[in-house]
Amino acid sequence: MAKLPPQPWFDAKTGEAKPGFYAWAQALQSEQNTTNINSGARIREAEAAAAAAQAAADAAASQAASVGAESGALSLSTLPASRLKTQFGAGSITSSSFTAVPANGTGPFTYLWTVISGDAVTINTPTAVSTTVTSTIAIGQEKVTQLQCVVTDSLAATATGNAANTFAEIS
C-alpha cells in the first residue's frame, strides 16, 4: 500500500474532521477505507446526504416543470441542480456547466444568472443559457454558492431556477 503524506485533517482538541477531509478521503477511497473504517463511514454518510439533497432538488424541479406544463405557464429547470468540483492545491477553479431549461413560454428567451447566497464567485456567461462559475480557493478551503437563473420569454413572462455549486481544495 502506498504511504500517504501526513495530513492535518483532525482538530487535536475536538477530534472532529476539518473541512476538506471528506473530499480528500473520497479521492483516496480504496486506500482510506481499508485503513480507516470511521472515515469510510463518514464518506458514505456524506455521499448519502448529497444523494438525498440531489433527489429532493430533482423532485422539486420536476414538480415545478410539470405544474408549469399543466398550466401552460413558463417554467424553468436548472441542470444539474448541484455540482461539486474538487482540486489539489490552491488557485483558480472553474465549475462544469449549469444549463437553464425553459418549458412552455414563447421564444426567444433571455437568461440572467446571479449569485443569491454563499461565497463570491465570478459567473462567466451571466446572460447565456449555460454558464460556468470561477473562483480562487486556498489550501483546505471550501466555497459553497447558490446560483439563480431568471428566464424571460418574448411576452415578458419570467421563471426562476436555482442551482448550488461547491468548490473544495483537497490537498
GUNU-574996 format. One record per residue (C-alpha): x, y, z. Coordinates in Angstrom, 1 decimal. Layout:
! residues N
<pt east="X" north="Y" up="Z"/>
...
//
This chain:
! residues 171
<pt east="0.0" north="0.0" up="0.0"/>
<pt east="1.3" north="3.5" up="-0.9"/>
<pt east="2.3" north="5.6" up="2.1"/>
<pt east="0.2" north="8.8" up="2.3"/>
<pt east="1.8" north="12.1" up="3.4"/>
<pt east="0.8" north="13.3" up="6.8"/>
<pt east="-2.4" north="15.4" up="6.7"/>
<pt east="-3.7" north="17.7" up="9.4"/>
<pt east="-7.3" north="16.5" up="8.9"/>
<pt east="-8.4" north="16.3" up="12.6"/>
<pt east="-8.7" north="19.0" up="15.1"/>
<pt east="-6.5" north="18.0" up="18.0"/>
<pt east="-8.9" north="19.5" up="20.6"/>
<pt east="-12.2" north="18.1" up="19.4"/>
<pt east="-11.2" north="15.1" up="17.3"/>
<pt east="-13.5" north="16.4" up="14.5"/>
<pt east="-12.5" north="16.2" up="10.9"/>
<pt east="-11.5" north="19.6" up="9.4"/>
<pt east="-13.0" north="21.0" up="6.1"/>
<pt east="-11.7" north="19.2" up="3.0"/>
<pt east="-11.2" north="15.8" up="4.8"/>
<pt east="-14.2" north="14.1" up="3.2"/>
<pt east="-13.3" north="15.1" up="-0.3"/>
<pt east="-9.7" north="14.0" up="0.2"/>
<pt east="-10.8" north="10.7" up="1.7"/>
<pt east="-13.2" north="10.1" up="-1.2"/>
<pt east="-10.4" north="10.7" up="-3.7"/>
<pt east="-8.3" north="8.1" up="-2.0"/>
<pt east="-11.3" north="5.9" up="-1.1"/>
<pt east="-9.8" north="2.5" up="-1.8"/>
<pt east="-6.8" north="3.0" up="0.5"/>
<pt east="-8.5" north="5.2" up="3.0"/>
<pt east="-11.5" north="2.8" up="3.6"/>
<pt east="-9.1" north="-0.1" up="4.3"/>
<pt east="-7.1" north="1.8" up="6.8"/>
<pt east="-9.7" north="3.9" up="8.5"/>
<pt east="-13.2" north="2.4" up="8.8"/>
<pt east="-14.5" north="5.5" up="10.6"/>
<pt east="-13.5" north="7.7" up="7.6"/>
<pt east="-15.3" north="5.3" up="5.2"/>
<pt east="-18.5" north="5.5" up="7.3"/>
<pt east="-18.3" north="9.3" up="7.2"/>
<pt east="-17.7" north="9.3" up="3.4"/>
<pt east="-20.8" north="7.1" up="2.9"/>
<pt east="-22.9" north="9.3" up="5.2"/>
<pt east="-21.8" north="12.4" up="3.2"/>
<pt east="-22.5" north="10.7" up="-0.1"/>
<pt east="-25.9" north="9.6" up="1.1"/>
<pt east="-26.7" north="13.2" up="2.3"/>
<pt east="-25.6" north="14.6" up="-1.1"/>
<pt east="-27.7" north="12.0" up="-3.0"/>
<pt east="-30.8" north="12.8" up="-0.8"/>
<pt east="-30.3" north="16.6" up="-1.4"/>
<pt east="-29.9" north="15.9" up="-5.2"/>
<pt east="-33.1" north="13.8" up="-5.2"/>
<pt east="-35.1" north="16.5" up="-3.4"/>
<pt east="-33.8" north="19.2" up="-5.8"/>
<pt east="-34.6" north="17.0" up="-8.8"/>
<pt east="-38.1" north="16.2" up="-7.4"/>
<pt east="-38.8" north="19.9" up="-6.8"/>
<pt east="-37.6" north="20.9" up="-10.3"/>
<pt east="-39.7" north="18.1" up="-11.8"/>
<pt east="-42.8" north="19.2" up="-9.9"/>
<pt east="-42.3" north="22.8" up="-10.9"/>
<pt east="-41.9" north="21.8" up="-14.5"/>
<pt east="-45.0" north="19.6" up="-14.5"/>
<pt east="-47.1" north="22.3" up="-12.8"/>
<pt east="-45.8" north="24.8" up="-15.4"/>
<pt east="-46.6" north="22.4" up="-18.2"/>
<pt east="-50.1" north="21.7" up="-16.9"/>
<pt east="-50.9" north="25.4" up="-16.7"/>
<pt east="-49.1" north="26.4" up="-19.9"/>
<pt east="-47.1" north="28.9" up="-17.9"/>
<pt east="-43.4" north="29.4" up="-18.4"/>
<pt east="-41.3" north="27.3" up="-16.1"/>
<pt east="-37.6" north="26.7" up="-15.7"/>
<pt east="-35.3" north="23.8" up="-14.5"/>
<pt east="-31.6" north="24.2" up="-14.0"/>
<pt east="-29.4" north="21.2" up="-14.8"/>
<pt east="-27.8" north="20.0" up="-12.7"/>
<pt east="-29.4" north="21.2" up="-9.5"/>
<pt east="-26.0" north="21.0" up="-7.8"/>
<pt east="-22.3" north="20.5" up="-8.6"/>
<pt east="-19.2" north="19.6" up="-6.6"/>
<pt east="-15.7" north="20.3" up="-8.0"/>
<pt east="-12.5" north="19.5" up="-6.2"/>
<pt east="-8.9" north="20.1" up="-6.9"/>
<pt east="-5.5" north="19.5" up="-5.3"/>
<pt east="-3.7" north="22.8" up="-4.4"/>
<pt east="-4.8" north="26.4" up="-4.1"/>
<pt east="-5.6" north="28.5" up="-7.1"/>
<pt east="-8.3" north="29.2" up="-9.7"/>
<pt east="-11.1" north="26.7" up="-10.1"/>
<pt east="-14.0" north="26.6" up="-12.7"/>
<pt east="-17.2" north="24.6" up="-12.5"/>
<pt east="-18.7" north="22.5" up="-15.2"/>
<pt east="-21.7" north="24.0" up="-17.0"/>
<pt east="-25.1" north="24.8" up="-15.4"/>
<pt east="-27.9" north="24.9" up="-18.0"/>
<pt east="-31.3" north="26.6" up="-17.9"/>
<pt east="-34.1" north="24.6" up="-19.5"/>
<pt east="-37.3" north="26.6" up="-20.0"/>
<pt east="-40.6" north="24.8" up="-20.6"/>
<pt east="-43.6" north="26.5" up="-22.3"/>
<pt east="-43.4" north="30.2" up="-22.8"/>
<pt east="-42.8" north="32.0" up="-26.1"/>
<pt east="-39.3" north="32.3" up="-27.5"/>
<pt east="-36.8" north="33.8" up="-27.9"/>
<pt east="-35.8" north="33.6" up="-24.2"/>
<pt east="-33.3" north="35.7" up="-22.3"/>
<pt east="-31.3" north="34.5" up="-19.3"/>
<pt east="-29.8" north="36.1" up="-16.3"/>
<pt east="-27.6" north="34.1" up="-13.9"/>
<pt east="-26.9" north="35.7" up="-10.4"/>
<pt east="-25.4" north="34.7" up="-7.1"/>
<pt east="-28.1" north="34.7" up="-4.5"/>
<pt east="-26.2" north="33.5" up="-1.5"/>
<pt east="-22.9" north="32.0" up="-0.3"/>
<pt east="-19.3" north="32.6" up="-1.3"/>
<pt east="-18.3" north="35.0" up="-4.0"/>
<pt east="-17.7" north="33.6" up="-7.5"/>
<pt east="-17.5" north="35.0" up="-11.0"/>
<pt east="-20.3" north="34.0" up="-13.3"/>
<pt east="-18.5" north="33.6" up="-16.6"/>
<pt east="-21.5" north="34.0" up="-19.0"/>
<pt east="-24.3" north="35.6" up="-17.0"/>
<pt east="-26.7" north="36.1" up="-19.9"/>
<pt east="-26.3" north="32.8" up="-21.7"/>
<pt east="-28.4" north="29.6" up="-21.5"/>
<pt east="-25.4" north="27.8" up="-20.0"/>
<pt east="-22.8" north="29.2" up="-17.7"/>
<pt east="-19.8" north="28.2" up="-15.5"/>
<pt east="-18.5" north="29.9" up="-12.4"/>
<pt east="-14.9" north="30.6" up="-11.3"/>
<pt east="-13.3" north="31.4" up="-8.0"/>
<pt east="-10.0" north="31.1" up="-6.2"/>
<pt east="-9.6" north="28.8" up="-3.3"/>
<pt east="-6.9" north="28.4" up="-0.7"/>
<pt east="-5.5" north="25.2" up="0.8"/>
<pt east="-8.2" north="23.4" up="2.8"/>
<pt east="-10.9" north="25.8" up="1.7"/>
<pt east="-14.4" north="25.0" up="0.6"/>
<pt east="-16.7" north="27.5" up="-1.1"/>
<pt east="-20.5" north="27.0" up="-1.4"/>
<pt east="-22.6" north="29.3" up="-3.6"/>
<pt east="-26.3" north="29.3" up="-4.5"/>
<pt east="-27.0" north="30.5" up="-8.1"/>
<pt east="-30.3" north="31.6" up="-9.6"/>
<pt east="-31.3" north="31.9" up="-13.3"/>
<pt east="-34.2" north="34.1" up="-14.3"/>
<pt east="-35.5" north="33.3" up="-17.8"/>
<pt east="-37.8" north="35.8" up="-19.6"/>
<pt east="-39.8" north="35.0" up="-22.7"/>
<pt east="-40.8" north="37.3" up="-25.5"/>
<pt east="-44.1" north="38.1" up="-23.8"/>
<pt east="-42.2" north="39.2" up="-20.6"/>
<pt east="-43.2" north="36.1" up="-18.6"/>
<pt east="-40.5" north="35.1" up="-16.2"/>
<pt east="-39.5" north="31.9" up="-14.3"/>
<pt east="-36.6" north="31.2" up="-11.9"/>
<pt east="-34.5" north="28.2" up="-11.2"/>
<pt east="-31.8" north="27.6" up="-8.6"/>
<pt east="-28.5" north="25.6" up="-8.6"/>
<pt east="-25.8" north="25.0" up="-6.0"/>
<pt east="-22.1" north="25.0" up="-6.6"/>
<pt east="-19.4" north="23.7" up="-4.2"/>
<pt east="-15.6" north="24.1" up="-4.7"/>
<pt east="-13.2" north="22.2" up="-2.4"/>
<pt east="-9.5" north="22.1" up="-2.2"/>
<pt east="-8.4" north="18.6" up="-1.1"/>
<pt east="-4.6" north="18.5" up="-0.9"/>
//
